[in-house]
Amino acid sequence: MVPDIGVFGRYTYLATELFWGAVAVGLLRRTGALGRAAVTIVALYPVAYLWDRYTLAVGVFSIELRTGVDVAGIPLEEHLFMAVVPGLVIGVHETLFGTDSSR
Protein backbone atom coordinates (compact mmCIF):
# COMPACT_ATOMS: atom_id res chain seq x y z
CA MET A 1 0.00 0.00 0.00
CA VAL A 2 1.32 3.42 -0.99
CA PRO A 3 1.11 6.10 1.73
CA ASP A 4 -1.11 9.10 0.97
CA ILE A 5 1.24 12.08 1.01
CA GLY A 6 -1.69 14.30 0.07
CA VAL A 7 -2.00 15.01 3.78
CA PHE A 8 0.39 17.91 3.17
CA GLY A 9 -2.37 19.55 1.11
CA ARG A 10 -1.14 22.42 -0.99
CA TYR A 11 2.40 21.80 0.28
CA THR A 12 2.55 18.22 -1.02
CA TYR A 13 4.56 18.94 -4.17
CA LEU A 14 6.87 21.30 -2.29
CA ALA A 15 7.47 18.66 0.42
CA THR A 16 8.40 16.02 -2.15
CA GLU A 17 10.76 18.41 -3.96
CA LEU A 18 12.48 19.34 -0.70
CA PHE A 19 12.84 15.68 0.30
CA TRP A 20 14.30 14.54 -3.03
CA GLY A 21 16.35 17.72 -3.26
CA ALA A 22 17.95 16.88 0.07
CA VAL A 23 18.73 13.38 -1.21
CA ALA A 24 20.29 14.88 -4.36
CA VAL A 25 22.41 17.37 -2.39
CA GLY A 26 23.54 14.58 -0.06
CA LEU A 27 24.68 12.40 -2.96
CA LEU A 28 26.39 15.30 -4.70
CA ARG A 29 28.23 16.36 -1.55
CA ARG A 30 29.23 12.77 -0.80
CA THR A 31 30.76 12.39 -4.26
CA GLY A 32 32.30 15.86 -4.42
CA ALA A 33 30.22 16.73 -7.47
CA LEU A 34 28.11 19.58 -6.08
CA GLY A 35 29.90 22.34 -8.02
CA ARG A 36 30.00 20.45 -11.31
CA ALA A 37 26.33 19.52 -10.95
CA ALA A 38 25.42 23.17 -10.30
CA VAL A 39 27.07 24.18 -13.59
CA THR A 40 25.16 21.46 -15.45
CA ILE A 41 21.86 22.44 -13.83
CA VAL A 42 22.35 26.11 -14.72
CA ALA A 43 23.15 25.13 -18.32
CA LEU A 44 20.02 22.93 -18.58
CA TYR A 45 17.66 25.30 -16.77
CA PRO A 46 16.66 27.57 -19.72
CA VAL A 47 15.63 24.58 -21.84
CA ALA A 48 13.76 22.98 -18.94
CA TYR A 49 12.00 26.27 -18.18
CA LEU A 50 10.79 26.75 -21.75
CA TRP A 51 9.71 23.13 -22.01
CA ASP A 52 7.84 23.30 -18.70
CA ARG A 53 6.16 26.60 -19.46
CA TYR A 54 4.95 25.30 -22.83
CA THR A 55 3.63 21.97 -21.53
CA LEU A 56 1.73 23.70 -18.73
CA ALA A 57 0.30 26.28 -21.16
CA VAL A 58 -1.04 23.67 -23.57
CA GLY A 59 -2.43 21.50 -20.77
CA VAL A 60 -0.14 18.49 -21.00
CA PHE A 61 -0.36 18.25 -17.22
CA SER A 62 -1.68 20.15 -14.24
CA ILE A 63 -0.44 20.33 -10.69
CA GLU A 64 -3.14 20.08 -8.06
CA LEU A 65 -1.29 19.79 -4.73
CA ARG A 66 0.92 22.87 -4.95
CA THR A 67 1.39 26.10 -3.01
CA GLY A 68 -0.13 28.28 -5.72
CA VAL A 69 2.94 30.49 -5.84
CA ASP A 70 3.99 31.17 -9.43
CA VAL A 71 7.39 32.53 -10.38
CA ALA A 72 7.99 33.66 -13.97
CA GLY A 73 4.79 32.01 -15.13
CA ILE A 74 5.24 28.55 -13.63
CA PRO A 75 4.73 27.07 -10.16
CA LEU A 76 7.52 27.54 -7.63
CA GLU A 77 7.72 23.77 -7.25
CA GLU A 78 8.47 23.34 -10.95
CA HIS A 79 11.55 25.55 -10.61
CA LEU A 80 12.74 23.25 -7.84
CA PHE A 81 11.91 20.20 -9.95
CA MET A 82 14.14 21.52 -12.74
CA ALA A 83 17.08 21.54 -10.33
CA VAL A 84 16.25 18.42 -8.30
CA VAL A 85 15.87 15.98 -11.20
CA PRO A 86 19.22 16.63 -12.89
CA GLY A 87 20.86 16.92 -9.47
CA LEU A 88 19.52 13.52 -8.47
CA VAL A 89 20.53 11.95 -11.79
CA ILE A 90 24.06 13.35 -11.52
CA GLY A 91 24.28 12.33 -7.85
CA VAL A 92 23.28 8.74 -8.62
CA HIS A 93 25.61 8.64 -11.63
CA GLU A 94 28.55 9.92 -9.59
CA THR A 95 27.76 7.49 -6.78
CA LEU A 96 27.79 4.56 -9.20
CA PHE A 97 30.57 5.57 -11.58
CA GLY A 98 32.58 8.40 -10.00
CA THR A 99 36.26 7.86 -9.44
CA ASP A 100 37.90 7.89 -6.03
CA SER A 101 39.85 11.01 -7.03
CA SER A 102 36.56 12.95 -7.39
CA ARG A 103 35.65 12.30 -3.75
C-alpha positions in Angstrom: 0.0 0.0 0.0 1.3 3.4 -1.0 1.1 6.1 1.7 -1.1 9.1 1.0 1.2 12.1 1.0 -1.7 14.3 0.1 -2.0 15.0 3.8 0.4 17.9 3.2 -2.4 19.5 1.1 -1.1 22.4 -1.0 2.4 21.8 0.3 2.5 18.2 -1.0 4.6 18.9 -4.2 6.9 21.3 -2.3 7.5 18.7 0.4 8.4 16.0 -2.2 10.8 18.4 -4.0 12.5 19.3 -0.7 12.8 15.7 0.3 14.3 14.5 -3.0 16.4 17.7 -3.3 17.9 16.9 0.1 18.7 13.4 -1.2 20.3 14.9 -4.4 22.4 17.4 -2.4 23.5 14.6 -0.1 24.7 12.4 -3.0 26.4 15.3 -4.7 28.2 16.4 -1.6 29.2 12.8 -0.8 30.8 12.4 -4.3 32.3 15.9 -4.4 30.2 16.7 -7.5 28.1 19.6 -6.1 29.9 22.3 -8.0 30.0 20.4 -11.3 26.3 19.5 -11.0 25.4 23.2 -10.3 27.1 24.2 -13.6 25.2 21.5 -15.5 21.9 22.4 -13.8 22.4 26.1 -14.7 23.1 25.1 -18.3 20.0 22.9 -18.6 17.7 25.3 -16.8 16.7 27.6 -19.7 15.6 24.6 -21.8 13.8 23.0 -18.9 12.0 26.3 -18.2 10.8 26.8 -21.8 9.7 23.1 -22.0 7.8 23.3 -18.7 6.2 26.6 -19.5 5.0 25.3 -22.8 3.6 22.0 -21.5 1.7 23.7 -18.7 0.3 26.3 -21.2 -1.0 23.7 -23.6 -2.4 21.5 -20.8 -0.1 18.5 -21.0 -0.4 18.2 -17.2 -1.7 20.1 -14.2 -0.4 20.3 -10.7 -3.1 20.1 -8.1 -1.3 19.8 -4.7 0.9 22.9 -4.9 1.4 26.1 -3.0 -0.1 28.3 -5.7 2.9 30.5 -5.8 4.0 31.2 -9.4 7.4 32.5 -10.4 8.0 33.7 -14.0 4.8 32.0 -15.1 5.2 28.6 -13.6 4.7 27.1 -10.2 7.5 27.5 -7.6 7.7 23.8 -7.3 8.5 23.3 -11.0 11.5 25.5 -10.6 12.7 23.3 -7.8 11.9 20.2 -10.0 14.1 21.5 -12.7 17.1 21.5 -10.3 16.2 18.4 -8.3 15.9 16.0 -11.2 19.2 16.6 -12.9 20.9 16.9 -9.5 19.5 13.5 -8.5 20.5 12.0 -11.8 24.1 13.3 -11.5 24.3 12.3 -7.8 23.3 8.7 -8.6 25.6 8.6 -11.6 28.6 9.9 -9.6 27.8 7.5 -6.8 27.8 4.6 -9.2 30.6 5.6 -11.6 32.6 8.4 -10.0 36.3 7.9 -9.4 37.9 7.9 -6.0 39.8 11.0 -7.0 36.6 12.9 -7.4 35.7 12.3 -3.8 
